Amino acid sequence: MSDLIVKLLTNLLQVAFLLFVSPLLEGLLKRLEEMVQGKHGPSIFQVYRDIWKLFHKDEVVSSQTTWIFRFAPVISFAMPVFVVLLIPELTAFPLFFAFMGDMVAVGFLFALSGFFTALAAIDTGNPYGPVGASRTRMIGFLAEPVFMAVFFAVSFVANATIPYIVNSAWVVSWAAFLQPAHVLVIVAFLLLILADEGRIPVDSHAGKVEIAMIGHSRGLEYSGSGAALMKWAGAMKLMVLMIVFLNVLVTPWGLARDNSLVSVLIAMPLVMIKFLVFIVVLVAIEMSMAKLRLFRISEFLSAAFVICVFAMSVRLVGL
């Protein structure tokens, strides 16, 4: 089998791995949160059932909406699929699209997805959608500069902007991996994941009270296939952030190093183990953290931004 065909199959495997594993990770996260709170919790496969059920329901669209409302779920669904082709999900060697975008492009694509989702929430005329969109944009205006700062700091510390090259930079030696600037970037990116994925909300992100919801209120008007795509896109975005955090920054090991399908298949369970460990850590952090008032979130994200600046300063002075 030629190298071109193997690389093509590897690209398809990366996309399939994201599509089919992301709902499972979302289900595991929800189940563990409920168990820590002393509840039984839903099945880890409930997200699959919800997506399947929504795809088989009729879609109701308000006559007041424009093309943005129909286009936003497609954008939200497509962005994580495109991003996963730019980052080392299962392989440590670059694939076809590895050099089409760097770390900053990843942050830009996520920001573009959030922008269209916020516009779609305002497009319906529902009073709760604009409330959630405005709150999300307030957090986004704070989180997106931190996204850029984190990715710029990673590129500055690793002397590279392509995720595959950054991944190989930490595998070289433990001295490179444990340098203070790298550790600070890891902390900043973890804070960013907590904020961007609603792990420090005003109210519980699993709640259904319209006036208290932030991210979920943007998709209240979606039904049928649109709601399914939005739900699936949310699970994929969380998985992509976990991939960047684990495979690029924290544990750049366990990926396929040679161009063979056997190595890629072996990498799948190793990557899943890293996901499971991170989910346990994420649940432990979330369950032990007090919920913040809305206007305190800026302080949380400001701390992440300052850590990024400090990481670049530490790198600049050569520590």
N, C-alpha and C positions, 0 to 999 in steps of 0.2 A: 504494500500500500504506500503510495507516494506521500511525501511530507505535506503537499498541498491539501490532499484529501483529509489527512489526519488533522491538520489545523482547522479545516472547515468543520469537521465533526466535533472538534474541541470547542469551537465557537458555539455550535448548536447545543452542546452539552452544558456550557456555562449558562446560556439563556434558559434551557430547560430546568437546570438546577435552581435557578432563581425563581422561576415561575411556580414550580411545584413544591419547593421547600419553604418558601417565605410564609405561606399560610400556616404551615406546621409550627414554625418558630413563633408566630403570633399566638397560636393556640397554646403552646407551651408556656409562654410568658403570662397569658391570662390565667391559665390553670394554676401556675405556681403562686401568682399574686393572691388568688382566692384561697389557696391552701394555707398560705402564711396568715391570712386573716381569719382562719378557722372555718372556712366555708368549703363546700364540696367542689364547686366550680364546674364550668362546662368541660366537655370532652376536648382533648387536644385537637381533634379533627372537626370541631364545630365550625371553624372558619371555612373549611372546605364545603361543608353543608350549606352555610349561609351564602357563599358565592354561587354554588350550584343552584340553590333555590332562587336567588335573585335573577340569574340568567334566564330562568324559565318563567318569570313573571312579566306581566305587561308593563310597559314604560309609559308613565303619564308625565307630560311636559306642559307647562303653562304656556298659554298663547302670548304672554307678555315677554317671553324670553327671546334672545337672539341666538345667533350661531355660536356665540361664546359658551353658552350653557351646554350645548351638545359637544363642543370641541374639547372642553376642559377635561372630561374623564379620559379621553384618548391621549391627551398630552400627559396627564398624570400617570397613565399606564405605560406610555412609551418611554418616558424619560429614564426610569430605573433600568429598563431593558437595554437602552443605549449605553447608559453609564457602566453597566456590568461588563460591557465589551472593552472598556477602557482600563479596567482595574484587574489585579490578579485575584481572581476568585478561586480557581482550581489549579492554575498553572503559574509557575514562576517565570516562564519564558513568554515574551510578547507575542500576541496574536495579531490578526489582521488590522484591527482598529486601535492598537495600543498607542500609536503615535499621532492619532487624530485629535487628541485632547489631553491636557495636563491636569494637575490637581485643581487649578483655579477653574478650569472648564467644568469639572464635576460640580463645584459649588454653584456655578452659573446655571447649569442645567436644572439643578434642584430649585434655585430661585425662580427660574422661568416657570416651572411647574406650579409652584406656590402662587405666582402672580396670576396665572390663568384660573386657578381654583378660587382665589379670592374674587376675581371679576365675575365668575359664574355664580358665586354666592350672592353678590349684589344684584345680579341680572334678574333674579326671580321676583324681586319686590317683597319677598317674605321679610318681616321685620327682624326675625332671629338670624337670618343669614348674614345681613350686613353687620350685625353686632359681633357675630363670630369672626367674620372676615376682618373687621377693624381691629379686633383683639389679636388675631393671627398676624395681621400686617404690623401691628405695634411690636409684637415679639419678633417678626421677621426682619423689621428694620434694625433690630438689635442683633439678631442671630446671624443674618447674612454677612454683615461686615466681619463678624467673628469667624464665620465659615472661611471667608477669604483670608483672614489673618492666620487662621490655623493652617490652611493649605500653603500659604506663602511661607509660614514659619517652617513647615515640614520641608518644603523645597529648599529653604535657606539652610536648614540644618543638614539635610542629606546631599546638598549640592546638586539637586536634580529636581525636575518638575513632573516627569513621567512616573506614574505609580509603580510600574514594573521596575524601574531603575531605583526608586526609593526602597522598594522591597528588597532588592539585592544589596543595597547599601548596608542594611542592618544585619544581614546574614554573614558578612565578612568576618566580624569579630565581636566578642562581647564588649570590648572597650568602646566600639562605635555604638553598640546598642545601649549601653548604660551611661552614655555621656549626659550630663545634666540637662542640656538643651532638649535632647530627645525625650527624656522623662517629663519635662515640663510640657512639651507638646502633647504627650499622651494624656496628661491631666486635663489640659485645655479641651482636647477633643472629646473626652469623656463628659465634661461639663456641657459641651455643646450638644451631644447626643441626648442627655437628660432634658435639656431645655427644648430642643427642636421636636422631640417625640412626645412632648407633653408629660414627661415623668416628674415635673415639678409644677403641676397646674394649680390654678386657683381652687378648682374643685376636682374631684376624681375624674380622670379621663375616661373612665368607664361609665360615668353617670349619664343620665338622659334628661336632666333638667335643662331646658333650652337656654334660659338666661345665664346659666353658669358654665355652659360648654364653650370651648374655644375652637379647637380644630374640628370636632365632629359636627358642629353647627353649620359648617360650610357646605356639607353634603346632605342637609335635611330634605331638600327638595328633589333629590335624585331618587329614582325608583327603577326597578327592573335592571337591565344591563348596565345603565349608567351607574347605579349604586354598586353593582358588582365590580365594575372597573375601579371605582373609587376605593372600595374596600380592599381589593387586590393590590392596587397601587400603594396604599398605605403600608401594607405588609411588606411589599417589595422594597419600599424606601428604607424601612427599618433594617431589613436584611443587608441592603447595599451599604448603609452606614456602618453596620457591624463588620462587613467585609473590609471596608477601608480601615476601620479601627484595628481589627485583628490581623489581617493579612499584610497590611502595609506598615503599621506602627508597632503593634504589641507582640504578635507571634508570627513573624514572617516565615515560619517553618511549616512543614507538612504538605507543601504544594508540589505538584509534578514538576520535576526539573528536566525531564527529557521528553521529546516529542513522540509519545506513544500513548495509545488509548488506555493501556493497562495502568500506567502511572497516573493518568487522570482519574480513572475509576478508583484507584487506591486512595487518591487524595480526598475523595468525597467523604468517607467516614471520618477521616482526620479533621477535615474542616467542620463537620457536624459536631465533633467533640468540643472544638473550640467555641462553637456557637452555644452549646449547652452550658459550658462553664461560664461564659459571659452572661447568659440569661440569668443564671443563679446569682451572679454578682450584681446584675442590674436590679433584680427583685430585692436583694438584700439592701442595696442603697436606697431604693425607692421606699421600701417599707419602713426604713429607719429615719427618713427625712421628713421633717415637718412641712406641710403644704405652705406655700408662699402666697401672700397677697399679690394682687395683679401688678402693682407698681413696684414690688420688690424684685420682680424677675429681671429688671434692668440691672440691678446690683449683681445678680448671679451671672449674667452674661458679661457684664463689665469685668468681673473677676477673670473670666475666661480670656477676654481680650488682653488684659494686663499680663496674664501668664504667657500669652503668645509673644507679646512685646519683650517680656523678660527673657523668654527662651532665645529670641533672636539677639538680644543684648549679650546674653551669656555666650552664645556662639561667636559673636563678633569679637569679644575680648579673648576668645581662645580657651575657655575653660573646658 
